[in-house]
Amino acid sequence: MRIVSLIPSATEIVYALGLGDDLAAITYECDFPPETEEKPVVVGTALPTDRPLSPAEVDAEVRALMEEGKPIYRLDTDLIRQIDPDLILAQDLCRVCAVPSGDVQEALAKLGSDAEVISLDPPDLAGIMDGILTVGRATGTEERAAELVASMKERIEAVKTDGARLPRIRTLALEWLDPPFVGGHWIPEMIELASGITLLGERGAPSREATWRAIADAQPEVVVHMPCGYYLAEAEHEAARVYAVPEFRETTACHAEAVMAVDATAYFSRPGPRIVEGLEILAWCIHPEDFPEPPSDRAVRVPAP
C-alpha cells in the first residue's frame, strides 16, 4: 500500500501502526519519528521561510492569505501523480493547520487519481482514538490499532482517577500569545481530566481569540502556554513575555509565577498517539506536587523575568 500523509498527526499514526514502509510521502512539518527525514515531502508552506516570524507576524500572514482566499499550504501534485497513492490521510479540522481534504479531492480529480482520502477531524480525545481505529481499518492493521487505543485509554483513565481526588485549579491554555488564543477541541477535555477548570475555551470547539481583559477577569491560577506549532524552547521564550502584559499582572497565576511552557508541537497540537503524553504533562502543569514531573525537554515552569 502507498500512503501519503498530509498532516503530522497522521504520519505519527501510520508509524505507530507499523506502516512506516508504506508511507510514500509526508508534509514539511512531519518530524516524528526520526525516520520521517527519509520521506519525500508533498506539502510546503506559503508563509515566508527566509527568516523567523514573531507570533504577531505569523498571525498577520495567515489572516492575509485567508482574506485573499489563498492557500496556506502548497500541494505538490506532480509528486503525488508520480507516487500514485492508494490512501491519502488529510483533515478539515483547521485550514491553518494543514491542506483541507476538499482541496485534496479537487487536486486528485484533476490528476485522475482514484486514491481513497480519509479526513481525520477529531473534536476530542475520543475522536483522536476513533481516527486511529479508522486508519487501522483502512490499512488492515485493526488489531494493532485496537491495542494502541486500549493503551491510550488506560493511561487517560489513570490521570482521571488520580486527578479526581485533587482540588480543581482554574487553568488557562494559552495557544497563541499575540493575539491571545485559548485552546479548544481536545484541550479543555484534557484540562478537566487533570482536575483543572477550563477558562474561556470550549470542549470540542475550535480555539478562540480572547482579550487580555477577559483573561484577567477569568483569574487563572495556572497558565499553560502551548503555542500551536511551537517546540518547548520557542514556547518558553514566548511565555516569559506574558508577565509584561498589564492585565496579566492582576491574575493569581502571575503572582504565583504559575506559568508553564510545553512542547506543544509534540504533545498538544497534533491529535495523534502522543496526545496521551500531553495529558500526563498537563496534569503535572496543573498539579506539580501530585503528578510526576515530565522530562525537562517537554515542560518547564517559566518564572517572571
RORODREN-115607 format. One line per field, with one value per residue (C-alpha): residue number from 1; residue in one letter; x, y, z; chain. Coordinates in Angstrom, 1 decimal, always signed. Each point is the difference from the previous one (the first is absolute). Example, Ala and Ser with C-alpha at 12.3 -4.5 7.8 and 13.67 -1.06 7.14 Angstrom:
% residues 2
pos [1 2]
code [A S]
c1 [+12.3 +1.4]
c2 [-4.5 +3.4]
c3 [+7.8 -0.7]
unit [A A]
This chain:
% residues 305
pos [1 2 3 4 5 6 7 8 9 10 11 12 13 14 15 16 17 18 19 20 21 22 23 24 25 26 27 28 29 30 31 32 33 34 35 36 37 38 39 40 41 42 43 44 45 46 47 48 49 50 51 52 53 54 55 56 57 58 59 60 61 62 63 64 65 66 67 68 69 70 71 72 73 74 75 76 77 78 79 80 81 82 83 84 85 86 87 88 89 90 91 92 93 94 95 96 97 98 99 100 101 102 103 104 105 106 107 108 109 110 111 112 113 114 115 116 117 118 119 120 121 122 123 124 125 126 127 128 129 130 131 132 133 134 135 136 137 138 139 140 141 142 143 144 145 146 147 148 149 150 151 152 153 154 155 156 157 158 159 160 161 162 163 164 165 166 167 168 169 170 171 172 173 174 175 176 177 178 179 180 181 182 183 184 185 186 187 188 189 190 191 192 193 194 195 196 197 198 199 200 201 202 203 204 205 206 207 208 209 210 211 212 213 214 215 216 217 218 219 220 221 222 223 224 225 226 227 228 229 230 231 232 233 234 235 236 237 238 239 240 241 242 243 244 245 246 247 248 249 250 251 252 253 254 255 256 257 258 259 260 261 262 263 264 265 266 267 268 269 270 271 272 273 274 275 276 277 278 279 280 281 282 283 284 285 286 287 288 289 290 291 292 293 294 295 296 297 298 299 300 301 302 303 304 305]
code [M R I V S L I P S A T E I V Y A L G L G D D L A A I T Y E C D F P P E T E E K P V V V G T A L P T D R P L S P A E V D A E V R A L M E E G K P I Y R L D T D L I R Q I D P D L I L A Q D L C R V C A V P S G D V Q E A L A K L G S D A E V I S L D P P D L A G I M D G I L T V G R A T G T E E R A A E L V A S M K E R I E A V K T D G A R L P R I R T L A L E W L D P P F V G G H W I P E M I E L A S G I T L L G E R G A P S R E A T W R A I A D A Q P E V V V H M P C G Y Y L A E A E H E A A R V Y A V P E F R E T T A C H A E A V M A V D A T A Y F S R P G P R I V E G L E I L A W C I H P E D F P E P P S D R A V R V P A P]
c1 [+0.0 +1.2 -1.1 +0.4 -0.4 -0.9 +0.0 +2.7 -2.4 -1.0 +3.7 +0.4 -3.0 +1.4 +3.3 -1.7 -2.0 +3.3 -0.6 +3.1 +1.1 -3.4 +0.3 +0.9 +0.0 -0.6 -0.3 +2.9 -1.1 +0.2 +3.0 -1.0 +1.2 +3.4 -0.4 -2.2 +3.2 +0.3 -3.4 -0.9 -1.9 -3.3 -1.2 +1.8 -1.0 -0.9 +1.2 +3.4 +2.9 +3.0 -0.1 -1.6 -3.4 -1.4 -3.5 -1.5 +1.7 -1.2 -3.6 +0.1 +1.3 -2.6 -2.8 +1.1 +0.1 -3.4 -1.6 +1.4 -1.3 +3.5 +1.3 +2.3 +1.5 +1.3 -0.8 +2.6 -2.4 +2.8 +1.5 -3.4 -0.5 +3.3 -0.8 -3.5 -1.1 -2.6 -0.9 +0.3 -0.4 -1.2 -2.2 -2.7 +0.3 +2.1 +1.0 +2.9 +1.4 +0.1 -1.3 -3.8 -1.2 -2.3 +3.0 +1.6 -3.1 +0.0 +3.6 -0.5 -2.9 +2.3 +2.7 -2.5 +1.0 -2.4 +1.9 -2.1 +0.0 -0.7 -0.5 +1.0 -1.9 -0.1 -1.9 +1.1 +2.1 -2.6 +0.2 +3.8 -0.2 -2.8 +2.3 +2.7 -2.6 -1.1 +3.5 +0.4 -3.1 +1.2 +3.4 -0.7 +1.5 -3.2 +1.6 +3.0 -2.2 -2.3 +2.9 +1.4 -3.4 -0.4 +3.4 -1.0 -3.3 +1.8 +2.4 -2.9 -1.9 +3.0 +0.3 -3.7 +0.0 +2.9 -1.4 -3.4 +1.4 +1.6 -1.4 -1.0 +2.3 -1.0 +2.1 +0.6 +1.3 +1.7 +0.3 +1.4 +1.3 -0.3 -3.0 -1.0 -1.8 -1.3 +0.1 -3.1 -0.8 +1.5 +1.9 -2.9 -0.7 +3.6 -0.1 -3.2 +1.6 +2.9 -2.2 +0.1 -2.7 +0.1 +0.0 -1.5 +0.5 -2.8 +0.3 -0.4 +0.0 +2.9 +2.6 -1.3 +1.5 -0.3 +0.9 +2.5 -2.8 -2.2 +3.0 +0.6 -3.6 +0.0 +2.7 +2.1 +2.0 +2.2 +0.8 +1.3 +1.6 -0.4 +0.5 -1.2 +3.0 +2.6 +2.5 +1.0 +2.9 -2.2 -3.0 +2.2 +1.4 -3.4 -1.6 +2.4 -1.6 -3.4 +1.3 +0.3 -3.7 -1.6 -3.3 +1.8 +1.7 -3.4 -0.3 +0.8 +2.1 +2.2 +0.4 +0.9 +2.2 -2.1 +0.7 +1.0 +1.3 -0.3 +1.1 -3.3 +1.1 +0.8 -2.7 -2.9 -0.5 +0.1 -3.0 +1.9 +1.3 +2.3 -3.0 -0.1 +3.4 -1.3 -2.7 +2.6 +2.1 -3.1 -0.9 +3.5 -0.4 -3.3 +1.0 +3.8 +0.1 -2.3 +1.1 +3.4 +2.1 +0.6 +3.4 +1.4 -0.3 -3.8 -1.1 +1.5 -1.2 +0.7 +0.9 -0.6 +3.0]
c2 [+0.0 +3.5 +2.5 +3.8 +2.0 +3.6 +0.6 -0.7 -1.8 -2.4 -0.7 -0.9 -2.3 -1.7 -0.8 -1.0 -2.6 -1.4 +1.4 +2.1 -1.9 +0.7 +3.8 +1.4 +3.8 +2.5 +3.7 +2.4 +0.1 -3.8 -0.7 -2.9 -2.7 +0.9 -2.4 +2.6 +1.9 -2.6 +0.5 +2.3 +3.1 +0.8 +3.0 +3.3 +3.3 +3.3 +1.9 +1.8 -2.3 +2.3 +1.2 -0.9 +1.6 +1.3 -1.2 +3.3 -0.3 -3.6 +1.1 +2.9 -2.2 -2.7 +2.5 +1.7 -3.3 -1.0 +3.3 -0.2 -3.5 -1.4 -3.3 -0.1 -3.3 -1.1 -3.5 -1.6 -1.5 -1.1 -2.2 -1.4 -1.0 -1.8 -1.8 -1.0 -0.5 -2.5 +2.0 +3.6 +1.2 +3.6 +2.2 +2.7 +1.0 +3.1 +1.8 +1.5 -3.3 -2.0 -0.4 -0.5 -3.3 +1.8 +1.6 -3.5 -1.5 +2.8 -0.5 -3.8 +0.5 +2.1 -2.7 -2.7 -1.8 -2.4 +0.0 -0.4 +3.2 -0.3 +3.3 -0.2 +2.7 -0.8 +2.5 -1.8 -2.9 -2.6 +1.4 -0.3 -3.7 -0.6 +1.4 -2.5 -2.8 +1.4 -0.1 -3.5 -1.2 +1.7 -1.6 -3.4 +0.7 -0.1 -2.1 +2.2 +3.1 -1.5 -0.8 +3.5 +1.5 -2.3 +1.1 +3.7 -0.5 -1.6 +2.9 +2.5 -1.8 +0.0 +3.8 +0.4 -2.2 +1.7 +3.4 -0.7 +0.3 +3.4 +3.5 +1.4 +2.8 +2.9 -0.6 +2.0 -1.8 +2.8 -1.2 +3.2 +3.2 +2.8 +0.2 -2.3 -3.2 -2.6 -3.7 -1.9 -3.4 -2.6 +2.4 +0.9 -3.7 -0.6 +2.8 -1.5 -3.5 +1.5 +1.6 +3.5 +2.4 +1.1 +3.8 +1.6 -3.1 -2.4 -3.7 -1.2 +3.6 +1.7 +2.1 +3.5 +3.4 +1.7 +3.4 +0.5 +1.7 -3.1 -2.1 +2.2 -0.1 -3.8 -0.1 -2.9 -1.8 -1.7 +0.9 -2.7 +1.6 -2.5 +2.1 -2.0 -1.3 +1.1 -2.2 +0.5 +2.4 +2.3 -0.3 +0.7 +3.2 +1.3 -1.0 +2.4 +2.9 -0.6 +1.6 +3.4 +0.1 +2.5 -1.9 -3.3 +1.6 +0.0 -3.8 -2.7 -1.8 +3.1 +0.5 -3.7 -0.1 -3.0 +0.2 -3.2 -0.5 -3.3 -1.6 +0.7 -1.4 -3.5 -0.4 +2.4 +1.3 -3.3 -2.3 -3.3 -2.6 +2.3 +2.1 -2.3 +1.1 +3.5 -0.8 -1.3 +3.1 +2.2 -1.7 +0.9 +3.6 +0.3 -2.0 -0.1 -1.4 -2.9 -1.3 -1.1 +2.7 -0.5 +0.1 +3.5 +0.0 -0.3 +2.6 +2.6 +2.6 +3.5 +2.5 +3.7 +1.8]
c3 [+0.0 -0.9 +2.7 -0.2 +3.3 -0.2 +3.7 +2.6 +2.4 -2.8 -0.6 +3.6 -0.1 -3.1 +1.7 +3.3 -2.0 -1.5 -3.5 -0.4 -3.1 -1.6 +0.6 -3.4 +0.8 +2.8 +0.7 +0.8 +3.6 +0.6 +2.3 +2.1 +0.2 -1.3 -2.9 -1.7 -1.1 -2.8 -1.4 -3.0 +0.8 -1.9 +2.1 +0.4 +1.6 -1.6 +3.1 -0.3 +0.9 -0.5 +3.7 +3.3 +0.4 +3.3 +1.2 -1.2 -3.4 -0.4 +0.9 -2.5 -2.8 +0.6 +0.2 -3.2 -1.9 +1.3 -0.8 -3.6 -0.3 -0.6 +1.3 +3.0 -1.2 -3.4 -1.3 -2.3 -2.5 -2.3 +2.8 +0.9 -3.6 +0.0 +3.3 -1.1 +3.6 +1.2 +3.1 +1.0 +3.6 +0.2 +2.2 +0.0 +3.7 -0.5 -3.2 +1.8 +1.0 -3.3 -3.5 +0.2 -1.3 -2.5 -1.6 -0.2 -1.7 -2.5 -0.8 -0.4 -2.3 -2.3 +0.2 -0.8 +3.2 +1.8 +3.3 +3.1 +2.1 +3.8 +1.8 +3.7 +1.9 +3.7 +2.2 +3.2 +1.4 -1.1 -3.5 +0.0 +1.0 -2.5 -2.7 +0.9 -0.3 -3.3 -1.4 +1.4 -1.9 -3.2 +0.1 +1.4 +3.4 +2.0 +2.8 +0.5 -0.1 +2.7 +2.2 -0.3 +0.8 +3.0 +1.3 -0.4 +1.8 +2.9 +0.4 -0.3 +2.7 +2.3 -0.2 +0.5 +3.0 +1.6 -0.8 +1.5 +3.5 -0.6 +0.2 -3.3 -1.2 -2.3 -3.1 -3.1 -3.0 -2.0 -3.6 -1.4 +1.5 -2.5 -0.3 +2.9 -0.9 +2.4 -0.8 -1.2 -1.5 +2.3 +2.3 +2.3 +0.5 +0.9 +2.6 +1.6 +0.1 +1.8 +2.6 -1.5 -0.8 -3.6 -0.4 -3.2 -2.2 -0.9 -0.4 -3.6 -1.3 -1.9 +1.8 +0.4 +0.2 +3.4 +1.5 +2.8 +1.9 -0.3 +1.1 +3.1 +0.9 -0.2 +2.6 -1.0 +2.7 -2.5 -3.6 -2.3 -3.1 -2.9 -3.2 -3.0 -2.0 +2.6 +1.7 +3.6 -0.5 -2.0 +2.3 +3.0 -1.6 -0.9 +3.4 +1.8 -1.9 +1.7 +3.2 -1.8 -0.8 +2.4 +0.3 +0.7 +3.1 +1.6 +0.0 +2.6 -2.6 -0.3 +3.7 +0.5 -3.1 -1.1 -3.7 -1.7 -3.5 -1.8 -3.2 -1.8 -3.3 +1.3 +2.7 -0.5 -3.5 -1.8 +0.6 -0.1 +2.4 +2.0 +1.1 +3.1 +1.0 -0.4 +2.5 +2.5 -0.5 +0.4 +3.3 +1.4 -1.2 +1.9 +3.0 +0.1 +3.6 -0.9 -3.4 -1.2 -1.5 -3.7 -1.6 -0.3 -3.8 +0.3 +2.5 +2.3 +2.5 -1.3 +2.7 -0.3 -1.7]
unit [A A A A A A A A A A A A A A A A A A A A A A A A A A A A A A A A A A A A A A A A A A A A A A A A A A A A A A A A A A A A A A A A A A A A A A A A A A A A A A A A A A A A A A A A A A A A A A A A A A A A A A A A A A A A A A A A A A A A A A A A A A A A A A A A A A A A A A A A A A A A A A A A A A A A A A A A A A A A A A A A A A A A A A A A A A A A A A A A A A A A A A A A A A A A A A A A A A A A A A A A A A A A A A A A A A A A A A A A A A A A A A A A A A A A A A A A A A A A A A A A A A A A A A A A A A A A A A A A A A A A A A A A A A A A A A A A A A A A A A A A A A A A A A A A A A A A A A A A A A A A A A A A A]
